[in-house]
């Protein structure tokens, strides 16, 4: 499945779109295109970045003809399962054509470039929690203690962890170039709990389901808080 967010047809007679589409080509000869619930903002030349929990960080772009006048400063986090979107705190700078949005191994997002020569760091809500006095604090995060960096298909891989683990995810390492990285991939990975500090995964043998390459592996707790990601190579 491919998710498509916004965009704009060439020509001044067209305006940027806030539409979201899902393209399902699991049956290649009968591909299905479905319109999902829209984003809050129309975005042309915006960025879409996959998060460790499978949600999508949408930022930048512009909503009308002129990207200098109609830039979108408000990011959103879109949940493709519920088709809902939440607006986040505004960025300080516009991010349009040639801007970059990149998931960092620690779960934060680097946004940079466009026609503005600087960078910002976005902290997603999953990095925060409330203490007993309802004060916002950094969330306690699960940890990947030990993991082999080279993972082969069909072999069981043990991961030493610390903390409660409810989910394991793989995200291809970012590579934004001319405008946006259109090859980003996300997979939930089934796991087995071996002990309180060890889990076991086994990757799909079918390379059509998970291509060879470099990925960030995250473990998440039941609150959706991710560990710091570990870069692995699927071979």
Legacy VTK file of the C-alpha trace (Angstrom):
# vtk DataFile Version 3.0
C-alpha trace
ASCII
DATASET POLYDATA
POINTS 235 float
0.000 0.000 0.000
1.116 3.550 -0.778
-0.198 6.691 0.916
-0.286 9.916 -1.101
-0.685 13.270 0.689
-1.672 16.474 -1.092
0.335 17.781 -4.013
-0.562 19.967 -6.953
-1.044 19.527 -10.676
1.208 21.664 -12.873
-0.281 24.974 -13.983
-1.438 28.180 -12.291
-5.068 27.147 -12.781
-4.639 24.404 -10.150
-4.495 24.810 -6.382
-2.686 22.508 -3.909
-4.717 19.647 -2.464
-5.452 18.461 1.078
-6.626 15.054 -0.131
-5.195 11.733 1.049
-5.254 8.605 -1.123
-4.374 4.975 -0.479
-3.161 2.921 -3.426
-3.432 -0.823 -2.782
-1.580 -2.918 -5.357
-1.469 -6.190 -3.411
-3.247 -7.550 -6.495
-1.086 -5.880 -9.125
-3.584 -6.459 -11.950
-6.499 -5.013 -9.977
-4.982 -2.096 -8.068
-7.405 -0.142 -5.882
-7.353 3.603 -5.199
-9.311 4.781 -2.162
-9.751 8.342 -0.938
-9.197 8.653 2.820
-10.160 11.490 5.144
-8.310 14.675 4.220
-5.491 16.550 5.928
-6.404 19.833 7.624
-4.167 21.828 5.264
-3.677 21.734 1.527
0.032 21.164 0.859
2.112 21.425 -2.275
5.827 20.574 -1.871
5.210 19.454 1.710
6.905 16.498 3.383
5.472 13.276 4.818
7.632 11.400 7.343
6.775 8.010 8.851
7.012 7.822 12.661
7.935 4.749 14.750
4.269 4.205 15.705
3.153 4.157 12.060
1.619 7.630 12.076
2.696 10.230 9.498
4.265 13.620 10.279
3.143 16.151 7.654
4.882 19.503 7.485
5.693 22.417 5.224
4.429 23.110 1.763
2.112 25.863 0.620
-1.654 26.112 0.216
-2.060 28.442 -2.745
-0.170 29.829 -5.742
2.759 31.516 -4.006
4.875 29.519 -1.541
6.357 32.703 -0.045
2.935 34.136 0.820
0.847 31.011 1.473
3.311 28.725 3.308
1.884 26.248 5.823
3.623 26.622 9.191
1.391 24.168 11.096
2.442 20.495 10.992
-0.011 17.618 11.414
0.275 14.019 12.565
-1.988 11.783 10.472
-3.148 8.363 11.675
-3.793 6.214 8.572
-5.718 3.614 10.601
-8.294 6.015 12.051
-7.912 8.582 9.226
-7.679 11.369 11.794
-5.156 14.193 11.963
-3.901 16.340 14.844
-2.385 19.787 14.440
0.967 20.371 16.154
2.793 23.531 17.282
3.756 25.891 14.470
7.228 25.843 12.982
9.236 29.067 13.076
10.208 28.931 9.402
8.524 27.941 6.148
9.583 24.686 4.490
8.761 24.445 0.819
10.443 23.249 -2.374
13.727 21.386 -1.666
13.039 21.225 2.088
13.956 18.141 4.105
12.114 16.231 6.822
14.015 13.319 8.335
13.286 10.895 11.194
16.281 10.731 13.523
17.223 7.533 15.386
16.156 9.095 18.700
12.587 9.606 17.429
12.815 13.353 16.824
12.447 14.897 13.359
14.896 17.182 11.587
13.218 19.747 9.330
15.511 21.922 7.237
16.079 23.838 4.057
13.701 24.983 1.385
14.471 28.595 0.566
15.447 29.111 4.241
19.005 28.143 5.159
18.470 26.733 8.626
17.038 23.745 10.483
14.621 22.941 13.311
14.078 19.880 15.501
10.505 18.662 16.123
9.709 16.624 19.249
6.657 14.378 18.591
4.090 14.009 21.414
5.148 10.395 22.076
8.344 11.717 23.690
6.373 13.346 26.535
4.259 12.301 29.538
2.549 13.892 32.550
3.846 13.476 36.096
1.718 13.193 39.249
1.353 17.002 39.323
0.188 17.085 35.681
3.485 18.660 34.643
4.838 17.756 31.213
8.015 15.683 31.443
10.047 13.500 29.106
8.483 10.039 28.871
10.307 6.991 30.182
11.333 5.050 27.115
11.898 1.354 26.482
15.404 0.429 25.379
17.091 -1.805 22.853
20.101 -2.997 24.848
21.701 -5.340 22.345
20.959 -6.256 18.729
22.898 -7.722 15.818
23.140 -5.031 13.110
23.003 -7.550 10.241
19.706 -9.461 10.090
19.153 -12.321 7.657
15.761 -13.425 6.435
14.172 -16.508 7.925
16.523 -16.593 10.931
15.321 -15.984 14.463
16.892 -12.856 15.964
17.041 -12.227 19.692
16.878 -8.627 20.910
17.893 -7.694 24.427
15.492 -5.033 25.723
14.700 -3.037 28.829
11.119 -2.105 29.722
7.642 -3.190 28.659
7.416 -3.928 24.919
4.129 -3.961 22.993
5.262 -3.310 19.440
8.261 -3.662 17.129
8.515 -1.587 13.946
10.903 -1.197 11.026
11.261 2.041 9.040
13.606 2.486 6.107
16.319 5.018 6.875
15.477 8.429 5.448
16.803 9.790 2.201
15.246 13.048 1.067
16.712 14.382 -2.158
15.142 16.663 -4.782
11.878 17.277 -2.955
10.869 14.322 -0.782
11.793 10.712 -0.178
9.055 8.697 -1.887
10.555 5.290 -1.084
10.055 5.302 2.711
8.722 1.996 4.027
7.117 0.927 7.310
6.410 -2.531 8.707
5.088 -3.813 12.012
7.139 -6.867 12.992
5.668 -9.785 14.920
7.679 -10.681 18.010
7.758 -13.291 20.754
8.582 -12.504 24.369
11.380 -14.850 25.448
11.908 -13.358 28.930
11.476 -10.044 30.758
14.557 -8.649 29.009
14.540 -10.498 25.706
12.283 -10.711 22.643
12.623 -12.629 19.401
11.744 -11.621 15.833
11.869 -13.400 12.480
11.716 -11.443 9.235
9.644 -12.410 6.211
11.412 -14.632 3.683
9.663 -12.821 0.827
11.739 -9.835 -0.301
8.647 -8.388 -2.023
7.167 -7.800 1.446
10.339 -6.349 2.937
13.136 -5.273 0.618
16.829 -5.562 1.397
18.412 -2.395 2.755
19.033 -0.241 5.815
16.288 0.230 8.386
15.654 1.761 11.788
14.285 -0.793 14.245
12.199 0.515 17.154
10.494 -1.131 20.115
7.485 0.671 21.616
5.600 0.318 24.884
1.805 0.179 25.298
1.666 3.996 25.552
3.239 4.314 22.106
6.557 5.631 23.416
9.393 4.415 21.185
12.906 3.406 22.115
15.817 5.004 20.370
16.066 3.293 16.994
18.886 0.966 15.998
20.144 0.971 12.418
20.137 -2.537 10.962
20.810 -4.033 7.563
18.299 -6.537 6.200
20.167 -8.956 3.968
LINES 1 236
235 0 1 2 3 4 5 6 7 8 9 10 11 12 13 14 15 16 17 18 19 20 21 22 23 24 25 26 27 28 29 30 31 32 33 34 35 36 37 38 39 40 41 42 43 44 45 46 47 48 49 50 51 52 53 54 55 56 57 58 59 60 61 62 63 64 65 66 67 68 69 70 71 72 73 74 75 76 77 78 79 80 81 82 83 84 85 86 87 88 89 90 91 92 93 94 95 96 97 98 99 100 101 102 103 104 105 106 107 108 109 110 111 112 113 114 115 116 117 118 119 120 121 122 123 124 125 126 127 128 129 130 131 132 133 134 135 136 137 138 139 140 141 142 143 144 145 146 147 148 149 150 151 152 153 154 155 156 157 158 159 160 161 162 163 164 165 166 167 168 169 170 171 172 173 174 175 176 177 178 179 180 181 182 183 184 185 186 187 188 189 190 191 192 193 194 195 196 197 198 199 200 201 202 203 204 205 206 207 208 209 210 211 212 213 214 215 216 217 218 219 220 221 222 223 224 225 226 227 228 229 230 231 232 233 234
